[in-house]
């Protein structure tokens, strides 16, 4: 009984250590190129932070993110601000898993 308890305890500690290490690693795309998704929606809210802009849409669930290191950051930001002010939809291409915005038309 005592031996079973010790083995179970050792397996639990090992499992928790492995899970915490896996959770701390950055996510990598499964394929060579990240899967992309495209939506068409109107911007509901923009919120700046240190690394970029959090973007909420009228219909889409969840928040999208425009990172400052994206090529054409200023141009994309202007398109999102225009959508917000004029309440007009934009076409947004983003990474499918993390919803980082890559392009806005």
Secondary structure, DSSP 8 states (H G I E B T S, - for coil): -HHHHHHHHHHHHHHHHHHHHHHHS----SSSS--EEEEEE-EEEEEEETTEEEEEESSS-SEEEEETTSTTHHHHHHHHHHHHHHT--EEEEEETTT-BEEEE-
